[in-house]
Amino acid sequence: MILDLGVDSRVYAPFMSLKVSGIAERAGVSSDAVRYYEREGLLPPAPRSPSGYREYDDSTAGRIMFIKGAQAMGLRLTEIRELLEIQDRGACPCGHTKVLVERRLDEIDAELKRLHALREELAAMAEFDCPATTQSELWPCQVEFLRRGGGDS
């Protein structure tokens, strides 16, 4: 004999509530990350059980996955918070996302340019050989590091 109480039974809560560890597992993050996102305002404050445990509904896992995905695309938490606030108002965040992504692309392009120039300098420095003697008290690599650090050679 199988006992089936059915969905309307008092055994089932009106919605599935998950503690921090459960929502963290569903979203693929640590419990500390869930608490951090809540502290940073990325997650709305969770209601508390009578014993003080945070109780999340299953939609929180999707919100955390959105946060993780946006972070993986290089967005900062402040930018992600803006997008979530737009979503929470029921508006489409895609226009604002475009502005944020274009700004991030400009930052990446500038960083790539800086890294390319640094690579050129490092490649040139890799060609340095220690001479048998030097006419100054400093070796060529020391001179270059001092120059880069703002010192006189």
KAJOMO-V937068 format. One line per field, one symbol per residue. phi: phi as a letter, one per 40 degrees, with the letter a starting at -180 (. if undefined). A space follows every 50 residues. Layout:
# KAJOMO-V937068
phi = ???
This chain:
# KAJOMO-V937068
phi = .bcbcgccccccccacbbcdcccccccgbcccccccccdcgcbcdccbcd cgccbbccccccccccdccccccgccdcccddccccdccgccccccddcc ccccccccdcccccccccccccccccccbcccabcbcbcdccdcccdccg ccc
